[in-house]
Amino acid sequence: MGKKQAFQWDSMTMGTCYYPEHWDESLWESDLDRMLGVGISTIRIGEFAWNKFEPEEGRFTYDFLIGSWSCAKRRA
């Protein structure tokens, strides 16, 4: 425990959970702008969105995920 770490941090990354499936897509970019504005550079999405990925048993779609990734990429 008292041993010096091999990796030395030079910065801290701030992250948050974000659930874009609960918000109108027209709000995503402004939400991401606000997150970036307060120093959030990492988001976790999709962990509760299985109904978006598989709207019917055996039918999968990733449109929601691709859309939210595309939005985040434009803000980066």
N, C-alpha and C positions, 0 to 999 in steps of 0.2 A: 504494500500500500504506500509506503513512503518512497518508493522508487521513482526516479524522474521519468516522465513520459517521453517516449521516443518522438512523438508528434507534438509539435508546439503550435498552438493556435495563434493566428495573426488577426483573425476576425471572428465574429460570431454571426451565425445565420439565424434569422428570425423566421419562423414559419407559423402557419395556422391551418385549420380545417376550413374548407369552403364547400358549400353544397349548391352548386349552380343549378341543379335540377329543381330547387325550390324557388328559383327566381326567374323572372322573365329574362329571356336572352338579351333584351335591349339594355339591361342593367349590368351585364357582366363586365364590360370594359370599364365603366365608372367604378365598379366594385374593385377591380384589379388596380386601377389608378390610385384609389384610396389606400389599398394595401401597400403598394409600392411607396406611396407618400409617407407612410409611417415606418418604413424599413422592412416590411415583410417581403421576402424574396423567394419563399418556398411555400407551396400550398399542397394540401392533400385533398384529393377529390375521389368520389366514386365508391367509397366503402359501403354506403347504404343505398346505392342506386341500382341494385340488381334488377329491379322491375323495369328500368330503362334499357338495360343490356339484353334482357330476355322478356319482352313484353308478352309473349305467348310461349308456352312450353315448347322448347326445341327451335324457336325462331329467335336468332340473335341479331342485334343491331348495335353498332357502335357510333351512330351519328351524334348522339349527345356528347360522348366523350371526345370525339374528333372535333366537334364544334367548340367545346370548352378549351381544348388544347390549342386550337387555332387562334382563339381569342387571346389566350395567355401569350402565345408566341408573338402576336402583333404588339402586345404591351411590353415585351421584354426589350 
